[in-house]
Amino acid sequence: MTAPGSQPAQQGARSLDPHLSRYAARTAGMTASEIRALFAVASRPEVVSLAGGMPYLAALPLDALSADIGRLMATEGLTALQYGSAQGMPELREQICEVMALEGIRAHPDDVVVTVGSQMGLDMVTRVFCDPGDVVLAEAPSYVGALGTFSAYQAQVVHVEMDDAGLVPEALRAALAAVAASGRRVKFLYTIPNFQNPAGVTLSVQRRTEVLEICAQHDVLVVEDNPYGLLGFDGQTYPALRSVEADNVVYLGSFSKTFAPGLRVGWVLAPHAVREKLVLAAESATLCPPAFTQAVVTRYLTQHDWKGQIKTYQEAYRERRDATLSAMEQHLPSGCTWTKPDGGFYVWLTVPEGLDTKAMLPRAVTQRVAYVPGTAFYADSFGSRQMRLSYCYPTPERIREGVRRLAAVLEGEMELLSTFGTVHRRNLSGPQTPTPDTA
Ligand SMILES: Cc1ncc(COP(=O)(O)O)c(C=O)c1O
């Protein structure tokens, strides 16, 4: 993120860059995400980080995995360390179809393209469909990594309102009409229907059909990004948009949240006609996805109780969600409202009017708690009264402590607001990193 007040220093650094006049115009849209810079500060042990979306990997059977990877090297090392096909290994693509069947998708392995995480899928899809100035519709708020990709390809994001049941169909219609009236072209709707990042809400089943119908009527492609769909807390899954409509939906999947993000294995399931373009885009980016990590995932899906592991994750995240919501209920000052996720990693918090979550962050970090300000999740700098809290990584105890600290920060800000009519800031030169004596 751009730390509050750090802009002038960054601009100064840019103007010293001797390559400035050489950069392609598209690099103007490539800026550090709010989350990236936060990681450096928030990873200090004294800070309770409710900022990053890191999966709780301690729930994995590391000993069994390590023995298995050893066996993989001994028996399949020469293939696992070799170049592979641009589209990904056939066996893994078949297994991916079985994983997607859990959310009602019937697909052929030929239409699956393995990617280096679903982030690469997002990059490929945007590269294949968007020219500079094209419009992408995205939920308000939306995944920061997707916004970064859209901006890097000079696509313009138009946000569409959500409520507790996800994307609002009337708002989608209105956004399509407004873009058409402005003479621009919408290339696709980017949506995260399940346990959305950052809002934690899920698109209702009824709205799924409606959203698909609206997009079909307006000849707009749907890009369905679904890394959290199997992480519902009661084990419930929702029918994927792709399970209802095959020809107009590009589906992005990932093993990052159900297995491990360090492997960087994701996939795109594309309408058959689009598949070839995506393979070419993938090939020009990486030649082929890593054979080694694909082999690890294939072996994991064959040898391990991967459905049991997903259950273990669901339970761990449910416990953390419960700790978060009950601590919020207990400690946050009145005037705060928040979403109630049924799965995934995130809660979206709205603070009382007059407060600004980005400006408040330095004080929060001084009080040893970190979050991501809401503005990170908008392309148009909305979100100043919101923040994303991630409960996926810290223990329930640390979460409760983090929420207590956050509540104290909010109360302090509200007191300033009621005394001075504004929140007085002494120092906006960037987050105050906690020193050992504040730890
Ligand atoms: C909605 C969404 N899409 C895509 C990604 C990227 O995931 P991957 O690790 O598969 O690249 C994330 C990661 O947090 C995400 O939340």
The ligand as a MOL file (V3000), in Angstrom:
LIG
                    3D

  0  0  0     0  0            999 V3000
M  V30 BEGIN CTAB
M  V30 COUNTS 16 16 0 0 0
M  V30 BEGIN ATOM
M  V30 1 C -10.2770 -13.5490 -4.7540 0
M  V30 2 C -8.8800 -14.0080 -5.0030 0
M  V30 3 N -8.5060 -14.3080 -6.2330 0
M  V30 4 C -7.2640 -14.7320 -6.5020 0
M  V30 5 C -6.3180 -14.8450 -5.5070 0
M  V30 6 C -4.9420 -15.2940 -5.8670 0
M  V30 7 O -4.7590 -16.6150 -5.4770 0
M  V30 8 P -3.5890 -17.5280 -5.9830 0
M  V30 9 O -2.7410 -17.8050 -4.8060 0
M  V30 10 O -4.2550 -18.7550 -6.5240 0
M  V30 11 O -2.8400 -16.8070 -7.0560 0
M  V30 12 C -6.6600 -14.5220 -4.1920 0
M  V30 13 C -5.6560 -14.5910 -3.1080 0
M  V30 14 O -5.8440 -14.1220 -2.0310 0
M  V30 15 C -7.9860 -14.0990 -3.9330 0
M  V30 16 O -8.4010 -13.7910 -2.6900 0
M  V30 END ATOM
M  V30 BEGIN BOND
M  V30 1 1 1 2
M  V30 2 1 2 3
M  V30 3 2 2 15
M  V30 4 2 3 4
M  V30 5 1 4 5
M  V30 6 1 5 6
M  V30 7 2 5 12
M  V30 8 1 6 7
M  V30 9 1 7 8
M  V30 10 2 8 9
M  V30 11 1 8 10
M  V30 12 1 8 11
M  V30 13 1 12 13
M  V30 14 1 12 15
M  V30 15 2 13 14
M  V30 16 1 15 16
M  V30 END BOND
M  V30 END CTAB
M  END
